[in-house]
Protein backbone atom coordinates (compact mmCIF):
# COMPACT_ATOMS: atom_id res chain seq x y z
CA UNK A 1 0.00 0.00 0.00
CA UNK A 2 1.43 3.36 -1.02
CA UNK A 3 2.06 6.03 1.59
CA UNK A 4 1.00 9.69 1.33
CA UNK A 5 3.57 11.93 -0.35
CA UNK A 6 2.22 15.05 1.38
CA UNK A 7 0.02 15.77 4.43
CA UNK A 8 -3.10 16.11 2.32
CA UNK A 9 -6.54 14.64 3.06
CA UNK A 10 -8.23 12.06 0.88
CA UNK A 11 -11.79 10.87 0.52
CA UNK A 12 -12.90 8.23 3.03
CA UNK A 13 -13.53 5.80 0.18
CA UNK A 14 -9.86 5.88 -0.79
CA UNK A 15 -8.86 4.65 2.66
CA UNK A 16 -10.82 1.40 2.36
CA UNK A 17 -11.59 0.98 6.06
CA UNK A 18 -13.28 -2.24 7.21
CA UNK A 19 -13.55 -1.89 11.00
CA UNK A 20 -14.75 1.70 11.12
CA UNK A 21 -16.98 3.93 9.02
CA UNK A 22 -15.31 7.24 8.25
CA UNK A 23 -17.47 10.04 6.86
CA UNK A 24 -16.89 13.67 6.01
CA UNK A 25 -19.59 16.31 5.76
CA UNK A 26 -17.64 19.54 6.33
CA UNK A 27 -17.27 21.04 8.82
CA UNK A 28 -17.78 17.65 10.51
CA UNK A 29 -16.03 14.32 10.21
CA UNK A 30 -17.51 11.24 11.88
CA UNK A 31 -15.78 8.04 12.88
CA UNK A 32 -18.12 5.16 13.72
CA UNK A 33 -16.66 2.06 15.35
CA UNK A 34 -18.24 -0.67 13.25
CA UNK A 35 -17.98 -4.05 14.93
CA UNK A 36 -21.44 -4.18 16.50
CA UNK A 37 -21.37 -7.98 16.69
CA UNK A 38 -18.68 -7.68 19.41
CA UNK A 39 -19.95 -4.39 20.87
CA UNK A 40 -17.30 -2.47 18.93
CA UNK A 41 -14.38 -4.07 20.74
CA UNK A 42 -10.93 -3.04 19.55
CA UNK A 43 -8.83 -5.35 17.47
CA UNK A 44 -5.49 -4.41 15.91
CA UNK A 45 -6.99 -3.46 12.56
CA UNK A 46 -9.57 -1.18 14.16
CA UNK A 47 -6.86 0.62 16.13
CA UNK A 48 -4.83 1.19 12.97
CA UNK A 49 -7.86 2.45 11.07
CA UNK A 50 -8.80 4.84 13.88
CA UNK A 51 -5.28 6.27 13.90
CA UNK A 52 -5.26 6.76 10.13
CA UNK A 53 -8.68 8.44 10.15
CA UNK A 54 -7.56 10.84 12.88
CA UNK A 55 -4.46 11.63 10.84
CA UNK A 56 -6.64 12.44 7.84
CA UNK A 57 -8.83 14.68 10.00
CA UNK A 58 -5.75 16.57 11.12
CA UNK A 59 -4.77 17.19 7.49
CA UNK A 60 -8.20 18.35 6.28
CA UNK A 61 -8.68 22.11 6.71
CA UNK A 62 -12.36 21.81 5.81
CA UNK A 63 -12.98 19.63 8.86
CA UNK A 64 -13.44 21.65 12.04
CA UNK A 65 -14.89 19.01 14.40
CA UNK A 66 -14.49 15.24 14.77
CA UNK A 67 -17.35 13.13 16.17
CA UNK A 68 -16.60 9.61 17.44
CA UNK A 69 -19.43 7.11 17.97
CA UNK A 70 -20.30 3.43 17.78
CA UNK A 71 -22.56 1.26 15.63
CA UNK A 72 -25.34 -0.73 17.27
CA UNK A 73 -26.17 -0.82 20.97
CA UNK A 74 -22.70 -0.10 22.39
CA UNK A 75 -20.20 2.70 22.08
CA UNK A 76 -17.19 0.47 22.75
CA UNK A 77 -16.26 -2.23 25.27
CA UNK A 78 -12.49 -1.95 24.95
CA UNK A 79 -10.18 -4.73 23.84
CA UNK A 80 -11.48 -7.80 22.03
CA UNK A 81 -10.66 -10.54 24.55
CA UNK A 82 -11.25 -13.30 22.02
CA UNK A 83 -8.52 -11.77 19.87
CA UNK A 84 -6.33 -11.43 22.95
CA UNK A 85 -6.73 -15.11 23.78
CA UNK A 86 -5.79 -16.15 20.25
CA UNK A 87 -2.99 -13.70 19.56
CA UNK A 88 -1.49 -12.26 22.75
CA UNK A 89 -1.83 -14.43 25.85
CA UNK A 90 1.57 -15.95 26.54
CA UNK A 91 3.07 -13.73 23.82
CA UNK A 92 4.31 -10.56 25.50
CA UNK A 93 6.19 -9.30 22.46
CA UNK A 94 3.07 -9.54 20.31
CA UNK A 95 0.99 -7.77 22.97
CA UNK A 96 3.62 -5.01 23.17
CA UNK A 97 3.10 -4.43 19.44
CA UNK A 98 -0.71 -4.36 19.88
CA UNK A 99 -0.42 -1.82 22.67
CA UNK A 100 1.75 0.34 20.43
CA UNK A 101 -1.18 0.59 18.01
CA UNK A 102 -3.50 1.43 20.93
CA UNK A 103 -1.14 4.19 22.08
CA UNK A 104 -0.75 5.56 18.56
CA UNK A 105 -4.53 5.73 18.14
CA UNK A 106 -4.89 7.72 21.36
CA UNK A 107 -2.08 10.10 20.45
CA UNK A 108 -3.48 10.81 17.00
CA UNK A 109 -6.96 11.38 18.42
CA UNK A 110 -5.80 13.79 21.13
CA UNK A 111 -3.40 15.55 18.77
CA UNK A 112 -5.60 15.89 15.68
CA UNK A 113 -5.81 19.64 16.26
CA UNK A 114 -9.61 19.74 16.03
CA UNK A 115 -12.23 19.60 18.80
CA UNK A 116 -13.47 16.04 19.30
CA UNK A 117 -16.91 14.98 20.48
CA UNK A 118 -17.73 11.54 21.85
CA UNK A 119 -21.28 10.60 20.84
CA UNK A 120 -21.67 7.82 23.39
CA UNK A 121 -24.61 5.87 21.98
CA UNK A 122 -24.40 2.96 24.43
CA UNK A 123 -22.26 1.35 27.09
CA UNK A 124 -18.61 2.39 27.37
CA UNK A 125 -16.55 -0.26 29.13
CA UNK A 126 -12.79 -0.35 29.76
CA UNK A 127 -10.99 1.02 26.74
CA UNK A 128 -14.33 2.35 25.50
CA UNK A 129 -14.43 4.70 28.46
CA UNK A 130 -10.81 5.63 27.84
CA UNK A 131 -11.75 6.47 24.24
CA UNK A 132 -14.54 8.83 25.28
CA UNK A 133 -12.28 10.40 27.92
CA UNK A 134 -9.71 11.13 25.21
CA UNK A 135 -12.28 13.31 23.43
CA UNK A 136 -12.83 16.94 24.36
CA UNK A 137 -16.58 16.71 24.97
CA UNK A 138 -18.88 13.74 25.58
CA UNK A 139 -22.65 13.27 25.55
CA UNK A 140 -24.12 9.89 26.48
CA UNK A 141 -27.52 8.25 26.22
CA UNK A 142 -29.08 8.24 29.67
CA UNK A 143 -29.87 4.51 29.74
CA UNK A 144 -26.24 3.44 29.27
CA UNK A 145 -23.38 3.12 31.74
CA UNK A 146 -19.61 3.32 32.10
CA UNK A 147 -17.64 0.54 33.75
CA UNK A 148 -14.10 -0.73 34.21
CA UNK A 149 -13.64 -4.48 34.59
CA UNK A 150 -9.92 -4.85 33.93
CA UNK A 151 -9.19 -6.05 37.45
CA UNK A 152 -11.48 -9.03 36.78
CA UNK A 153 -9.82 -9.79 33.45
CA UNK A 154 -6.15 -9.49 34.34
CA UNK A 155 -5.65 -6.06 32.78
CA UNK A 156 -4.79 -2.81 34.54
CA UNK A 157 -6.76 0.06 32.91
CA UNK A 158 -3.61 2.08 32.27
CA UNK A 159 -4.53 3.13 28.74
CA UNK A 160 -6.13 6.34 29.96
CA UNK A 161 -8.23 5.44 33.00
CA UNK A 162 -5.55 5.42 35.69
CA UNK A 163 -4.09 8.58 34.16
CA UNK A 164 -7.23 10.65 33.54
CA UNK A 165 -9.92 9.51 35.96
CA UNK A 166 -8.28 11.30 38.92
CA UNK A 167 -8.20 14.49 36.83
CA UNK A 168 -11.84 14.22 35.79
CA UNK A 169 -13.64 12.81 38.84
CA UNK A 170 -11.11 13.14 41.67
CA UNK A 171 -8.93 10.59 43.42
CA UNK A 172 -11.55 8.83 45.56
CA UNK A 173 -14.06 8.41 42.76
CA UNK A 174 -11.32 7.25 40.40
CA UNK A 175 -10.41 4.52 42.87
CA UNK A 176 -14.07 3.59 43.23
CA UNK A 177 -14.46 3.20 39.47
CA UNK A 178 -11.27 1.17 38.96
CA UNK A 179 -11.18 -0.92 42.14
CA UNK A 180 -14.87 -1.74 42.60
CA UNK A 181 -15.66 -2.13 38.91
CA UNK A 182 -19.30 -1.16 39.34
CA UNK A 183 -21.55 0.30 36.67
CA UNK A 184 -21.64 4.10 36.64
CA UNK A 185 -24.99 5.15 35.16
CA UNK A 186 -24.86 7.95 32.61
CA UNK A 187 -26.57 10.47 34.88
CA UNK A 188 -24.06 9.76 37.63
CA UNK A 189 -21.19 9.98 35.16
CA UNK A 190 -22.41 13.45 34.18
CA UNK A 191 -22.73 14.53 37.82
CA UNK A 192 -19.17 13.34 38.48
CA UNK A 193 -17.77 15.13 35.42
CA UNK A 194 -16.84 11.95 33.56
CA UNK A 195 -19.03 13.08 30.65
CA UNK A 196 -20.62 16.46 29.91
CA UNK A 197 -24.25 15.46 29.52
CA UNK A 198 -26.58 12.46 29.74
CA UNK A 199 -29.67 12.73 27.55
CA UNK A 200 -32.51 10.58 26.21
CA UNK A 201 -31.54 8.72 23.04
CA UNK A 202 -33.94 10.88 21.03
CA UNK A 203 -31.97 13.99 22.01
CA UNK A 204 -28.47 12.63 21.43
CA UNK A 205 -28.02 13.88 17.89
CA UNK A 206 -29.50 17.30 18.64
CA UNK A 207 -26.87 17.86 21.33
CA UNK A 208 -24.07 16.68 19.05
CA UNK A 209 -25.33 18.86 16.19
CA UNK A 210 -25.51 21.94 18.42
CA UNK A 211 -21.98 21.38 19.70
CA UNK A 212 -20.62 20.85 16.19
CA UNK A 213 -22.30 24.04 14.98
CA UNK A 214 -20.85 26.04 17.87
CA UNK A 215 -17.37 24.56 17.61
CA UNK A 216 -17.24 25.04 13.84
CA UNK A 217 -17.68 28.80 14.30
CA UNK A 218 -14.54 29.11 16.43
CA UNK A 219 -11.26 30.31 14.96
CA UNK A 220 -9.42 27.10 14.01
CA UNK A 221 -5.82 27.99 14.91
CA UNK A 222 -6.83 29.62 18.17
CA UNK A 223 -8.99 26.62 19.02
CA UNK A 224 -6.15 24.22 18.21
CA UNK A 225 -3.81 25.97 20.60
CA UNK A 226 -6.44 26.25 23.32
CA UNK A 227 -6.92 22.49 23.02
CA UNK A 228 -3.16 21.97 23.24
CA UNK A 229 -3.05 23.95 26.48
CA UNK A 230 -6.08 22.14 27.90
CA UNK A 231 -4.39 18.84 27.11
CA UNK A 232 -1.38 19.61 29.31
CA UNK A 233 -2.54 17.73 32.42
CA UNK A 234 -3.76 14.77 30.40
CA UNK A 235 -0.58 14.68 28.34
CA UNK A 236 1.82 14.83 31.26
CA UNK A 237 0.06 12.01 33.11
CA UNK A 238 -0.14 9.98 29.88
CA UNK A 239 3.45 10.40 28.70
CA UNK A 240 4.92 9.83 32.16
CA UNK A 241 3.20 6.44 32.50
CA UNK A 242 2.16 4.93 29.17
CA UNK A 243 5.52 3.43 28.18
CA UNK A 244 5.85 1.71 31.54
CA UNK A 245 2.25 0.48 31.27
CA UNK A 246 2.95 -0.93 27.83
CA UNK A 247 5.91 -2.96 29.06
CA UNK A 248 4.27 -4.15 32.28
CA UNK A 249 1.03 -5.15 30.57
CA UNK A 250 3.01 -7.01 27.89
CA UNK A 251 4.85 -9.02 30.54
CA UNK A 252 1.58 -9.69 32.35
CA UNK A 253 0.51 -11.76 29.34
CA UNK A 254 2.87 -14.43 30.68
CA UNK A 255 1.20 -14.58 34.08
CA UNK A 256 -1.44 -16.96 35.37
CA UNK A 257 -3.86 -14.19 36.33
CA UNK A 258 -4.35 -12.82 32.83
CA UNK A 259 -4.51 -16.24 31.19
CA UNK A 260 -6.98 -17.71 33.67
CA UNK A 261 -9.16 -14.57 33.75
CA UNK A 262 -9.51 -14.35 29.99
CA UNK A 263 -10.23 -18.07 29.71
CA UNK A 264 -12.98 -17.75 32.34
CA UNK A 265 -14.49 -14.81 30.47
CA UNK A 266 -14.54 -16.67 27.15
CA UNK A 267 -16.26 -19.67 28.74
CA UNK A 268 -19.21 -17.57 29.87
CA UNK A 269 -22.41 -18.36 27.98
N, C-alpha and C positions, 0 to 999 in steps of 0.2 A: 504494500500500500504506500503510495507516494505521500510525502510530507509537505506541509505548506511551505511555499517559498517566501511568503511575506505574512505579517500578522493581519490578514484580511478575512472577514467573515465569508461564509458560504451558506447556501441554502440547506435547511435541515435534511432534505432529500439526498443531498450529496454525501452526507455523513453515514447514511445506511445503518442507523442504530436499530438494535433488536430488543434491548432490554428496557429502553426508555422511549418515550415519545417526546420529540423536541419540536416545538412550534414557535414561529415568530409572527407576530402581528404588531408591528411597531406602534407605540413605544414599548410593547411588552413582549418578552419571551417567556415561554412556559416549558418546564421540564416535568413530565409525568412519569413516575416510576411505574413500569408496566410489566410486573410479574404478579398479577392479582391472585394467581393460583397458589402462591406461597406468601401471600400478604405482603408482596413487594420487598421480600428479603433480598439483601445484597448478595450477589455473587461477584466474582472477579470482573466479568465482562460488564456488569452494570456499573461498577465503580469506575472502570475505564471510560465508559460512555458518559457518565455524569461529569467526569473531569474534562473530557473533550468538549462537551456542550457548554460548560462554564467558560472554557477558554474561548470558544466562539462568541459567547455573549460579551466577553471582555473586549473583543476585537470589533464589535459591531456598534458603530456610533449611533445608529438609529434605535438601538435598544436602550431604554432608560431604566427598566425595571425587570427583574427576573422573578417569576413565580415558580415555586417548587411544590408539587402535589403528588398524590398517588392514585392509581387506578383501582377501582373496586371498593371494598369495604374497609380497607386499611390504608393508612399513610405509609408506614414502613415498620417492620418488626426487627430491623437490624440484620445481623449476619444470617445467612442461610446455613443452618446447622447440618442439614443433610450434605451439603457441599463440603462443609468442614470435616465431617466424618469420613468422607471419601478421599479428600485431597490433602488435609492438613493435620489431622490427629496423628501424633507420632512422627511428624515431619516438620520440625521447627524451621528449617530453612525455607520450605515452601510457604509456611504461614508468614514468615518474615516478609516474603515477597508480596503476599496478599495484603498484609497490613500497609506496605508501602503504597499500594494502590488506594487503600482507604485514606491514608494520610494525604496523598496527592489530591484526591477528590475534595477533601475538606479545605485544603489550602486554596485550591482554585475557586471554590465556592466563596470563601471568605474574601478572597483577593480579586474578585472579578471586577471591582470598581463600580458596580451598580448596586443600588438598594435591592435586597432580596426579601421576598415574602414567602413564608411557609403557609400554604393553604392545607391545613391539616384536616383531611376529609374523613379520618377514622383513627383507629388506635395508633399510637406511636410508642414502640417498645424498644428498649436498648438503643442500638445505633439509630433507630428511627427518631428517638427523642434527641439524640445528639445531632442528627441532621437538621431538625427544626430549630434547635438552639443555635446552630451555626448561621441561621438566617437572621436578618435584621429585625423583622417583624413576623409575628405568627398569630393566625386566627384559627380556631379549632371548633369542630362541631361539638355541641354541648353534650351529646350522648356518648362521646368517646372518652378514652383515658390515656394517661401516660404511665409507663411502668418500666422499672429496671429489674431484670431477672438474672443478670450475669453471675451473681454469687450462687445461684442454683445450678448454673450451667458451666461452671469452671472458667469464667471469663470476667476479669476485672473491667468495669466500664470506664476505661481510661482513654477512650477515643473521643473525649469531649465532656463526658458527664462529671468525672472527678475534677476536671479542670474548671468547668463553667457553672456547675450547679451552685457551689458556694457563692459565686459572684451574683447569680440571678435570684436565688431564694434564701441565701444565708447558710451559715455552717450547719446549724442544727437540722434544718429542713433537708439540706443536701444529704446529711447522714441518714435521715429517716428514709429518704427516697432510695438510696443505694443499699443500705444495710437491711431494711425491712422488706424491700421489694414489693410493697403494696401498690395497688392501683391508685393513681391520683386522678380523680375525675376532672373533666375539663374546667368546670367552674372553679374548683379548688386550685387548679394549675394557674388560672387567670388571677385569682386572689393572691397567690404566692409570687406572681411575677414570672412564672415559667413560660407563659404565653401572654399575648396582649389581650386577647378577647376570646370568649367562648360564646357561640351563637347557635341558634337552631340551624339545621342543615339548609333550610330554605333561604337563609340569610347569608350563607357563607360567601357566595359569589358576589353579592352586593358589597360586602365589606372589602373583599379583595379588589373589586373594580374601583371602589372609592379611593383606596390606598394607592393603587396604580395611577389613577388620574392625578392625585395630589403629588405623588413622588415624581411623576413625569414632568411636572411644571417646574421643578427645582433646577437650578443651574448645575449642569452635570459635573464640571470639574470641582466646583465648590462642594458638591455633595460627595464626590469621591474622596476628597480629603477629609471631610467631616467623618465619613465612615472609617477612614484609616485611623483617625484619632480615637474614635469610639472603640475601635478594635484593640486598642493598646492592652487593656487588662486581659482580654481573651487571648491575645497573641502571646503575651509574656507567660501566662500560665500554660498555654499549649506548647510553645517552643521549649520551655524549660523541662517538660515532662514527656513529650510524645516519643522521642527517640528511646528513652529508657523503657517506656511502656511497650514499644514495639519489640524490643529485645526480650523483656521479661515474658510478655505474652507468647512470643515464639517459643521460648524454652518451656513454658507451661504446657505446651502441646505434648511434651514427653511425659508429663505427670499422670498419676492415676486419677486425680480429681477430675481433670478435664475429660479424659477418655471415658470414665465411668458415667459422668454427668451427661455427656452428649449421648451416649448409648442409651441411658435411661430415658432421655427425652424422645429419642427416635422410636422407642418401643411403645410409647403412649399411643392409645387408639385414636 
